[in-house]
Amino acid sequence: MSTPDIVLSAQNLVKRFGGITATGNVSLDLHKGARHALIGPNGA
């Protein structure tokens, strides 16, 4: 089975709100034709 084409690749992303780090060192690959979702700890 071949791997679908990667259309977006991101490594070590960090998002901060003031002094609060919401995400740290998040990495992901988005593949052509796949469905993706990001869900936080509270379900949002």
CHARMM internal coordinates of N, CA and C (Angstrom, degrees):
IC EDIT
DIST 1 N 1 CA 1.4577
DIST 1 CA 1 C 1.5247
ANGL 1 N 1 CA 1 C 108.35
DIST 1 C 2 N 1.3291
ANGL 1 CA 1 C 2 N 117.65
DIHE 1 N 1 CA 1 C 2 N 131.31
DIST 2 N 2 CA 1.4624
ANGL 1 C 2 N 2 CA 121.46
DIHE 1 CA 1 C 2 N 2 CA 179.72
DIST 2 CA 2 C 1.5259
ANGL 2 N 2 CA 2 C 110.72
DIHE 1 C 2 N 2 CA 2 C -86.80
DIST 2 C 3 N 1.3246
ANGL 2 CA 2 C 3 N 115.76
DIHE 2 N 2 CA 2 C 3 N 152.87
DIST 3 N 3 CA 1.4598
ANGL 2 C 3 N 3 CA 121.61
DIHE 2 CA 2 C 3 N 3 CA 178.41
DIST 3 CA 3 C 1.5220
ANGL 3 N 3 CA 3 C 109.10
DIHE 2 C 3 N 3 CA 3 C -81.73
DIST 3 C 4 N 1.3591
ANGL 3 CA 3 C 4 N 117.72
DIHE 3 N 3 CA 3 C 4 N 130.99
DIST 4 N 4 CA 1.4719
ANGL 3 C 4 N 4 CA 119.86
DIHE 3 CA 3 C 4 N 4 CA 177.24
DIST 4 CA 4 C 1.5275
ANGL 4 N 4 CA 4 C 111.03
DIHE 3 C 4 N 4 CA 4 C -61.09
DIST 4 C 5 N 1.3167
ANGL 4 CA 4 C 5 N 115.55
DIHE 4 N 4 CA 4 C 5 N 154.01
DIST 5 N 5 CA 1.4654
ANGL 4 C 5 N 5 CA 120.70
DIHE 4 CA 4 C 5 N 5 CA 179.47
DIST 5 CA 5 C 1.5257
ANGL 5 N 5 CA 5 C 111.12
DIHE 4 C 5 N 5 CA 5 C -61.34
DIST 5 C 6 N 1.3205
ANGL 5 CA 5 C 6 N 115.92
DIHE 5 N 5 CA 5 C 6 N 136.31
DIST 6 N 6 CA 1.4604
ANGL 5 C 6 N 6 CA 121.39
DIHE 5 CA 5 C 6 N 6 CA 174.58
DIST 6 CA 6 C 1.5229
ANGL 6 N 6 CA 6 C 107.18
DIHE 5 C 6 N 6 CA 6 C -84.18
DIST 6 C 7 N 1.3481
ANGL 6 CA 6 C 7 N 116.90
DIHE 6 N 6 CA 6 C 7 N 123.80
DIST 7 N 7 CA 1.4607
ANGL 6 C 7 N 7 CA 121.00
DIHE 6 CA 6 C 7 N 7 CA 179.91
DIST 7 CA 7 C 1.5300
ANGL 7 N 7 CA 7 C 111.77
DIHE 6 C 7 N 7 CA 7 C -100.07
DIST 7 C 8 N 1.3377
ANGL 7 CA 7 C 8 N 117.07
DIHE 7 N 7 CA 7 C 8 N -18.24
DIST 8 N 8 CA 1.4626
ANGL 7 C 8 N 8 CA 121.27
DIHE 7 CA 7 C 8 N 8 CA 176.28
DIST 8 CA 8 C 1.5152
ANGL 8 N 8 CA 8 C 108.30
DIHE 7 C 8 N 8 CA 8 C -152.33
DIST 8 C 9 N 1.3148
ANGL 8 CA 8 C 9 N 115.87
DIHE 8 N 8 CA 8 C 9 N 131.81
DIST 9 N 9 CA 1.4598
ANGL 8 C 9 N 9 CA 121.65
DIHE 8 CA 8 C 9 N 9 CA 177.27
DIST 9 CA 9 C 1.5193
ANGL 9 N 9 CA 9 C 107.60
DIHE 8 C 9 N 9 CA 9 C -130.00
DIST 9 C 10 N 1.3318
ANGL 9 CA 9 C 10 N 116.90
DIHE 9 N 9 CA 9 C 10 N 131.85
DIST 10 N 10 CA 1.4618
ANGL 9 C 10 N 10 CA 121.52
DIHE 9 CA 9 C 10 N 10 CA 179.31
DIST 10 CA 10 C 1.5280
ANGL 10 N 10 CA 10 C 108.49
DIHE 9 C 10 N 10 CA 10 C -136.16
DIST 10 C 11 N 1.3195
ANGL 10 CA 10 C 11 N 116.37
DIHE 10 N 10 CA 10 C 11 N 139.70
DIST 11 N 11 CA 1.4555
ANGL 10 C 11 N 11 CA 121.03
DIHE 10 CA 10 C 11 N 11 CA -179.69
DIST 11 CA 11 C 1.5214
ANGL 11 N 11 CA 11 C 110.70
DIHE 10 C 11 N 11 CA 11 C -129.66
DIST 11 C 12 N 1.3236
ANGL 11 CA 11 C 12 N 114.27
DIHE 11 N 11 CA 11 C 12 N 140.42
DIST 12 N 12 CA 1.4693
ANGL 11 C 12 N 12 CA 122.81
DIHE 11 CA 11 C 12 N 12 CA 171.65
DIST 12 CA 12 C 1.5291
ANGL 12 N 12 CA 12 C 113.58
DIHE 11 C 12 N 12 CA 12 C 56.61
DIST 12 C 13 N 1.3262
ANGL 12 CA 12 C 13 N 117.25
DIHE 12 N 12 CA 12 C 13 N 42.10
DIST 13 N 13 CA 1.4637
ANGL 12 C 13 N 13 CA 120.84
DIHE 12 CA 12 C 13 N 13 CA 177.63
DIST 13 CA 13 C 1.5239
ANGL 13 N 13 CA 13 C 110.29
DIHE 12 C 13 N 13 CA 13 C -74.07
DIST 13 C 14 N 1.3312
ANGL 13 CA 13 C 14 N 115.80
DIHE 13 N 13 CA 13 C 14 N 142.08
DIST 14 N 14 CA 1.4608
ANGL 13 C 14 N 14 CA 122.24
DIHE 13 CA 13 C 14 N 14 CA 177.68
DIST 14 CA 14 C 1.5177
ANGL 14 N 14 CA 14 C 107.71
DIHE 13 C 14 N 14 CA 14 C -132.61
DIST 14 C 15 N 1.3426
ANGL 14 CA 14 C 15 N 117.39
DIHE 14 N 14 CA 14 C 15 N 135.68
DIST 15 N 15 CA 1.4659
ANGL 14 C 15 N 15 CA 121.95
DIHE 14 CA 14 C 15 N 15 CA 175.46
DIST 15 CA 15 C 1.5170
ANGL 15 N 15 CA 15 C 107.86
DIHE 14 C 15 N 15 CA 15 C -126.33
DIST 15 C 16 N 1.3395
ANGL 15 CA 15 C 16 N 114.90
DIHE 15 N 15 CA 15 C 16 N 124.32
DIST 16 N 16 CA 1.4601
ANGL 15 C 16 N 16 CA 120.79
DIHE 15 CA 15 C 16 N 16 CA -179.90
DIST 16 CA 16 C 1.5220
ANGL 16 N 16 CA 16 C 110.02
DIHE 15 C 16 N 16 CA 16 C -121.63
DIST 16 C 17 N 1.3119
ANGL 16 CA 16 C 17 N 115.62
DIHE 16 N 16 CA 16 C 17 N 144.86
DIST 17 N 17 CA 1.4614
ANGL 16 C 17 N 17 CA 123.24
DIHE 16 CA 16 C 17 N 17 CA 172.85
DIST 17 CA 17 C 1.5207
ANGL 17 N 17 CA 17 C 106.10
DIHE 16 C 17 N 17 CA 17 C -120.49
DIST 17 C 18 N 1.3310
ANGL 17 CA 17 C 18 N 116.25
DIHE 17 N 17 CA 17 C 18 N 100.21
DIST 18 N 18 CA 1.4573
ANGL 17 C 18 N 18 CA 119.11
DIHE 17 CA 17 C 18 N 18 CA -174.52
DIST 18 CA 18 C 1.5164
ANGL 18 N 18 CA 18 C 109.18
DIHE 17 C 18 N 18 CA 18 C 63.73
DIST 18 C 19 N 1.3266
ANGL 18 CA 18 C 19 N 116.89
DIHE 18 N 18 CA 18 C 19 N -124.62
DIST 19 N 19 CA 1.4598
ANGL 18 C 19 N 19 CA 121.32
DIHE 18 CA 18 C 19 N 19 CA 179.20
DIST 19 CA 19 C 1.5148
ANGL 19 N 19 CA 19 C 113.96
DIHE 18 C 19 N 19 CA 19 C -91.12
DIST 19 C 20 N 1.3400
ANGL 19 CA 19 C 20 N 117.53
DIHE 19 N 19 CA 19 C 20 N 4.20
DIST 20 N 20 CA 1.4649
ANGL 19 C 20 N 20 CA 121.39
DIHE 19 CA 19 C 20 N 20 CA -177.20
DIST 20 CA 20 C 1.5229
ANGL 20 N 20 CA 20 C 109.66
DIHE 19 C 20 N 20 CA 20 C -102.04
DIST 20 C 21 N 1.3249
ANGL 20 CA 20 C 21 N 116.39
DIHE 20 N 20 CA 20 C 21 N 126.17
DIST 21 N 21 CA 1.4628
ANGL 20 C 21 N 21 CA 121.24
DIHE 20 CA 20 C 21 N 21 CA 175.62
DIST 21 CA 21 C 1.5237
ANGL 21 N 21 CA 21 C 107.93
DIHE 20 C 21 N 21 CA 21 C -91.25
DIST 21 C 22 N 1.3333
ANGL 21 CA 21 C 22 N 116.07
DIHE 21 N 21 CA 21 C 22 N 112.61
DIST 22 N 22 CA 1.4679
ANGL 21 C 22 N 22 CA 121.18
DIHE 21 CA 21 C 22 N 22 CA -179.43
DIST 22 CA 22 C 1.5229
ANGL 22 N 22 CA 22 C 111.12
DIHE 21 C 22 N 22 CA 22 C -77.39
DIST 22 C 23 N 1.3191
ANGL 22 CA 22 C 23 N 117.48
DIHE 22 N 22 CA 22 C 23 N -41.42
DIST 23 N 23 CA 1.4629
ANGL 22 C 23 N 23 CA 122.54
DIHE 22 CA 22 C 23 N 23 CA 175.73
DIST 23 CA 23 C 1.5161
ANGL 23 N 23 CA 23 C 108.26
DIHE 22 C 23 N 23 CA 23 C -139.34
DIST 23 C 24 N 1.3055
ANGL 23 CA 23 C 24 N 115.65
DIHE 23 N 23 CA 23 C 24 N 146.41
DIST 24 N 24 CA 1.4560
ANGL 23 C 24 N 24 CA 119.82
DIHE 23 CA 23 C 24 N 24 CA 179.15
DIST 24 CA 24 C 1.5122
ANGL 24 N 24 CA 24 C 111.31
DIHE 23 C 24 N 24 CA 24 C -134.90
DIST 24 C 25 N 1.3246
ANGL 24 CA 24 C 25 N 115.27
DIHE 24 N 24 CA 24 C 25 N 126.56
DIST 25 N 25 CA 1.4680
ANGL 24 C 25 N 25 CA 122.07
DIHE 24 CA 24 C 25 N 25 CA 176.06
DIST 25 CA 25 C 1.5262
ANGL 25 N 25 CA 25 C 113.22
DIHE 24 C 25 N 25 CA 25 C 55.73
DIST 25 C 26 N 1.3153
ANGL 25 CA 25 C 26 N 116.67
DIHE 25 N 25 CA 25 C 26 N 48.19
DIST 26 N 26 CA 1.4652
ANGL 25 C 26 N 26 CA 122.05
DIHE 25 CA 25 C 26 N 26 CA 176.67
DIST 26 CA 26 C 1.5272
ANGL 26 N 26 CA 26 C 108.52
DIHE 25 C 26 N 26 CA 26 C -86.15
DIST 26 C 27 N 1.3260
ANGL 26 CA 26 C 27 N 116.33
DIHE 26 N 26 CA 26 C 27 N 131.13
DIST 27 N 27 CA 1.4640
ANGL 26 C 27 N 27 CA 121.84
DIHE 26 CA 26 C 27 N 27 CA 176.84
DIST 27 CA 27 C 1.5182
ANGL 27 N 27 CA 27 C 108.66
DIHE 26 C 27 N 27 CA 27 C -126.36
DIST 27 C 28 N 1.3375
ANGL 27 CA 27 C 28 N 116.39
DIHE 27 N 27 CA 27 C 28 N 143.95
DIST 28 N 28 CA 1.4567
ANGL 27 C 28 N 28 CA 119.50
DIHE 27 CA 27 C 28 N 28 CA 178.72
DIST 28 CA 28 C 1.5159
ANGL 28 N 28 CA 28 C 110.77
DIHE 27 C 28 N 28 CA 28 C -158.22
DIST 28 C 29 N 1.3253
ANGL 28 CA 28 C 29 N 114.80
DIHE 28 N 28 CA 28 C 29 N 155.33
DIST 29 N 29 CA 1.4591
ANGL 28 C 29 N 29 CA 123.24
DIHE 28 CA 28 C 29 N 29 CA 173.06
DIST 29 CA 29 C 1.5177
ANGL 29 N 29 CA 29 C 107.64
DIHE 28 C 29 N 29 CA 29 C -122.76
DIST 29 C 30 N 1.3284
ANGL 29 CA 29 C 30 N 117.08
DIHE 29 N 29 CA 29 C 30 N 129.76
DIST 30 N 30 CA 1.4591
ANGL 29 C 30 N 30 CA 121.79
DIHE 29 CA 29 C 30 N 30 CA 176.11
DIST 30 CA 30 C 1.5223
ANGL 30 N 30 CA 30 C 107.93
DIHE 29 C 30 N 30 CA 30 C -103.34
DIST 30 C 31 N 1.3314
ANGL 30 CA 30 C 31 N 115.54
DIHE 30 N 30 CA 30 C 31 N 125.80
DIST 31 N 31 CA 1.4577
ANGL 30 C 31 N 31 CA 121.48
DIHE 30 CA 30 C 31 N 31 CA -176.03
DIST 31 CA 31 C 1.5257
ANGL 31 N 31 CA 31 C 111.14
DIHE 30 C 31 N 31 CA 31 C -102.00
DIST 31 C 32 N 1.3172
ANGL 31 CA 31 C 32 N 116.27
DIHE 31 N 31 CA 31 C 32 N 141.63
DIST 32 N 32 CA 1.4595
ANGL 31 C 32 N 32 CA 123.00
DIHE 31 CA 31 C 32 N 32 CA 178.86
DIST 32 CA 32 C 1.5277
ANGL 32 N 32 CA 32 C 109.91
DIHE 31 C 32 N 32 CA 32 C -55.75
DIST 32 C 33 N 1.3348
ANGL 32 CA 32 C 33 N 115.97
DIHE 32 N 32 CA 32 C 33 N 129.33
DIST 33 N 33 CA 1.4525
ANGL 32 C 33 N 33 CA 122.02
DIHE 32 CA 32 C 33 N 33 CA 176.39
DIST 33 CA 33 C 1.5190
ANGL 33 N 33 CA 33 C 115.11
DIHE 32 C 33 N 33 CA 33 C 84.52
DIST 33 C 34 N 1.3334
ANGL 33 CA 33 C 34 N 118.19
DIHE 33 N 33 CA 33 C 34 N -5.25
DIST 34 N 34 CA 1.4643
ANGL 33 C 34 N 34 CA 121.26
DIHE 33 CA 33 C 34 N 34 CA -179.73
DIST 34 CA 34 C 1.5269
ANGL 34 N 34 CA 34 C 109.94
DIHE 33 C 34 N 34 CA 34 C -91.92
DIST 34 C 35 N 1.3164
ANGL 34 CA 34 C 35 N 116.06
DIHE 34 N 34 CA 34 C 35 N 157.60
DIST 35 N 35 CA 1.4696
ANGL 34 C 35 N 35 CA 121.70
DIHE 34 CA 34 C 35 N 35 CA 175.60
DIST 35 CA 35 C 1.5135
ANGL 35 N 35 CA 35 C 108.17
DIHE 34 C 35 N 35 CA 35 C -102.96
DIST 35 C 36 N 1.3395
ANGL 35 CA 35 C 36 N 115.55
DIHE 35 N 35 CA 35 C 36 N 140.32
DIST 36 N 36 CA 1.4576
ANGL 35 C 36 N 36 CA 120.47
DIHE 35 CA 35 C 36 N 36 CA -175.77
DIST 36 CA 36 C 1.5194
ANGL 36 N 36 CA 36 C 109.56
DIHE 35 C 36 N 36 CA 36 C -133.17
DIST 36 C 37 N 1.3292
ANGL 36 CA 36 C 37 N 115.95
DIHE 36 N 36 CA 36 C 37 N 149.18
DIST 37 N 37 CA 1.4610
ANGL 36 C 37 N 37 CA 121.88
DIHE 36 CA 36 C 37 N 37 CA 174.97
DIST 37 CA 37 C 1.5209
ANGL 37 N 37 CA 37 C 108.41
DIHE 36 C 37 N 37 CA 37 C -148.64
DIST 37 C 38 N 1.3163
ANGL 37 CA 37 C 38 N 115.99
DIHE 37 N 37 CA 37 C 38 N 145.17
DIST 38 N 38 CA 1.4558
ANGL 37 C 38 N 38 CA 121.85
DIHE 37 CA 37 C 38 N 38 CA 173.12
DIST 38 CA 38 C 1.5169
ANGL 38 N 38 CA 38 C 107.49
DIHE 37 C 38 N 38 CA 38 C -115.22
DIST 38 C 39 N 1.3165
ANGL 38 CA 38 C 39 N 116.38
DIHE 38 N 38 CA 38 C 39 N 125.75
DIST 39 N 39 CA 1.4620
ANGL 38 C 39 N 39 CA 121.04
DIHE 38 CA 38 C 39 N 39 CA -179.01
DIST 39 CA 39 C 1.5219
ANGL 39 N 39 CA 39 C 108.08
DIHE 38 C 39 N 39 CA 39 C -127.38
DIST 39 C 40 N 1.3270
ANGL 39 CA 39 C 40 N 115.63
DIHE 39 N 39 CA 39 C 40 N 128.22
DIST 40 N 40 CA 1.4563
ANGL 39 C 40 N 40 CA 120.62
DIHE 39 CA 39 C 40 N 40 CA 179.69
DIST 40 CA 40 C 1.5191
ANGL 40 N 40 CA 40 C 112.03
DIHE 39 C 40 N 40 CA 40 C -81.89
DIST 40 C 41 N 1.3303
ANGL 40 CA 40 C 41 N 116.62
DIHE 40 N 40 CA 40 C 41 N 175.46
DIST 41 N 41 CA 1.4582
ANGL 40 C 41 N 41 CA 121.56
DIHE 40 CA 40 C 41 N 41 CA -177.56
DIST 41 CA 41 C 1.5317
ANGL 41 N 41 CA 41 C 113.59
DIHE 40 C 41 N 41 CA 41 C -59.64
DIST 41 C 42 N 1.3448
ANGL 41 CA 41 C 42 N 117.10
DIHE 41 N 41 CA 41 C 42 N -28.53
DIST 42 N 42 CA 1.4624
ANGL 41 C 42 N 42 CA 119.70
DIHE 41 CA 41 C 42 N 42 CA -179.99
DIST 42 CA 42 C 1.5294
ANGL 42 N 42 CA 42 C 112.01
DIHE 41 C 42 N 42 CA 42 C -92.84
DIST 42 C 43 N 1.3307
ANGL 42 CA 42 C 43 N 117.21
DIHE 42 N 42 CA 42 C 43 N 6.91
DIST 43 N 43 CA 1.4628
ANGL 42 C 43 N 43 CA 120.98
DIHE 42 CA 42 C 43 N 43 CA 177.90
DIST 43 CA 43 C 1.5143
ANGL 43 N 43 CA 43 C 114.46
DIHE 42 C 43 N 43 CA 43 C 88.87
DIST 43 C 44 N 1.3294
ANGL 43 CA 43 C 44 N 117.83
DIHE 43 N 43 CA 43 C 44 N -1.96
DIST 44 N 44 CA 1.4655
ANGL 43 C 44 N 44 CA 120.86
DIHE 43 CA 43 C 44 N 44 CA -179.29
DIST 44 CA 44 C 1.5083
ANGL 44 N 44 CA 44 C 111.18
DIHE 43 C 44 N 44 CA 44 C -81.09
END
COOR INIT
IC SEED 1 N 1 CA 1 C
IC BUILD
